[in-house]
Amino acid sequence: NQPEERPQIDESLIADSVNPHINVSWNPLLVCEGGEYLETYVVEIRITNQGKRVDEVIRFDVNKDTTSFQYDEVQPFTTYDIQVFGNLTIDDRNLLVALTSTQSV
């Protein structure tokens, strides 16, 4: 069951020839949504080169006090599927919970 909310992605700088990057931002996890259990946000990026296959999936831990992330390793002819998760600790168990649906760039 995927969340309906998508991460906000600023792809205007993806074509920057000097410093191509993607800015990702999302709404914070509120206490009433389980925010008191939040350890970190996790930004997952699935990289597909020239639409052929998924080359790699990378995850970045982001401080729970931050709601944005900049990905700097942008390559031409590549698709990036980006999703944001919350890394929660409840009763000494870690849970990775999807906070956004996947957004493609």
One Martini backbone bead per residue (centre of mass of N, CA, C, O) as a GRO file, in nm:
protein
  105
    1ASN     BB    1   0.085   0.045   0.031
    2GLN     BB    2   0.096   0.346  -0.107
    3PRO     BB    3   0.160   0.652  -0.087
    4GLU     BB    4   0.044   0.954  -0.228
    5GLU     BB    5   0.281   1.102  -0.162
    6ARG     BB    6   0.529   1.301  -0.302
    7PRO     BB    7   0.818   1.398  -0.371
    8GLN     BB    8   0.996   1.685  -0.395
    9ILE     BB    9   1.131   1.782  -0.720
   10ASP     BB   10   1.430   1.939  -0.832
   11GLU     BB   11   1.524   1.931  -1.187
   12SER     BB   12   1.657   2.202  -1.297
   13LEU     BB   13   1.976   2.095  -1.230
   14ILE     BB   14   2.031   1.837  -1.412
   15ALA     BB   15   2.156   2.017  -1.669
   16ASP     BB   16   2.397   2.106  -1.530
   17SER     BB   17   2.725   2.113  -1.643
   18VAL     BB   18   2.877   2.160  -1.363
   19ASN     BB   19   2.622   2.079  -1.131
   20PRO     BB   20   2.455   1.813  -1.125
   21HIS     BB   21   2.122   1.789  -0.965
   22ILE     BB   22   1.902   1.671  -0.698
   23ASN     BB   23   1.616   1.787  -0.532
   24VAL     BB   24   1.483   1.669  -0.218
   25SER     BB   25   1.152   1.676  -0.070
   26TRP     BB   26   0.957   1.670   0.244
   27ASN     BB   27   0.742   1.591   0.476
   28PRO     BB   28   0.711   1.572   0.789
   29LEU     BB   29   0.694   1.364   1.058
   30LEU     BB   30   0.449   1.337   1.270
   31VAL     BB   31   0.358   1.248   1.577
   32CYS     BB   32   0.067   1.138   1.484
   33GLU     BB   33   0.248   0.942   1.266
   34GLY     BB   34   0.527   0.854   1.443
   35GLY     BB   35   0.765   1.067   1.501
   36GLU     BB   36   0.873   0.962   1.787
   37TYR     BB   37   1.022   0.702   1.623
   38LEU     BB   38   1.224   0.864   1.470
   39GLU     BB   39   1.556   0.843   1.341
   40THR     BB   40   1.535   0.846   1.016
   41TYR     BB   41   1.578   0.919   0.698
   42VAL     BB   42   1.517   0.758   0.371
   43VAL     BB   43   1.684   0.769   0.061
   44GLU     BB   44   1.574   0.619  -0.238
   45ILE     BB   45   1.770   0.511  -0.531
   46ARG     BB   46   1.687   0.422  -0.860
   47ILE     BB   47   1.907   0.318  -1.119
   48THR     BB   48   1.858   0.384  -1.475
   49ASN     BB   49   2.016   0.297  -1.773
   50GLN     BB   50   1.861   0.372  -2.058
   51GLY     BB   51   1.605   0.181  -1.974
   52LYS     BB   52   1.708  -0.121  -1.920
   53ARG     BB   53   1.805  -0.121  -1.603
   54VAL     BB   54   1.877  -0.179  -1.283
   55ASP     BB   55   2.182  -0.092  -1.148
   56GLU     BB   56   2.093   0.058  -0.870
   57VAL     BB   57   2.060   0.075  -0.507
   58ILE     BB   58   2.029   0.360  -0.297
   59ARG     BB   59   2.102   0.474   0.043
   60PHE     BB   60   2.009   0.754   0.259
   61ASP     BB   61   2.081   0.903   0.548
   62VAL     BB   62   1.867   1.135   0.726
   63ASN     BB   63   1.814   1.363   0.927
   64LYS     BB   64   1.527   1.419   1.124
   65ASP     BB   65   1.564   1.752   1.093
   66THR     BB   66   1.534   1.683   0.787
   67THR     BB   67   1.361   1.763   0.445
   68SER     BB   68   1.633   1.718   0.267
   69PHE     BB   69   1.806   1.641  -0.055
   70GLN     BB   70   2.122   1.595  -0.232
   71TYR     BB   71   2.196   1.478  -0.559
   72ASP     BB   72   2.524   1.461  -0.742
   73GLU     BB   73   2.531   1.177  -0.936
   74VAL     BB   74   2.458   1.277  -1.223
   75GLN     BB   75   2.352   1.123  -1.529
   76PRO     BB   76   2.321   1.059  -1.840
   77PHE     BB   77   2.068   0.858  -1.946
   78THR     BB   78   1.905   0.866  -1.660
   79THR     BB   79   1.707   0.711  -1.412
   80TYR     BB   80   1.523   0.832  -1.118
   81ASP     BB   81   1.398   0.660  -0.836
   82ILE     BB   82   1.218   0.823  -0.571
   83GLN     BB   83   1.220   0.753  -0.211
   84VAL     BB   84   1.065   0.796   0.114
   85PHE     BB   85   1.165   0.710   0.444
   86GLY     BB   86   1.109   0.573   0.768
   87ASN     BB   87   1.312   0.523   1.054
   88LEU     BB   88   1.185   0.312   1.297
   89THR     BB   89   1.150   0.276   1.663
   90ILE     BB   90   0.974  -0.012   1.800
   91ASP     BB   91   1.028  -0.205   2.044
   92ASP     BB   92   1.331  -0.258   1.931
   93ARG     BB   93   1.231  -0.203   1.631
   94ASN     BB   94   1.296  -0.184   1.293
   95LEU     BB   95   1.130   0.040   1.061
   96LEU     BB   96   1.042   0.067   0.714
   97VAL     BB   97   0.861   0.353   0.601
   98ALA     BB   98   0.660   0.475   0.371
   99LEU     BB   99   0.610   0.830   0.283
  100THR     BB  100   0.637   0.785  -0.026
  101SER     BB  101   0.620   0.774  -0.336
  102THR     BB  102   0.732   0.730  -0.646
  103GLN     BB  103   0.976   0.931  -0.824
  104SER     BB  104   1.052   1.036  -1.148
  105VAL     BB  105   1.366   1.159  -1.340
   0.00000   0.00000   0.00000
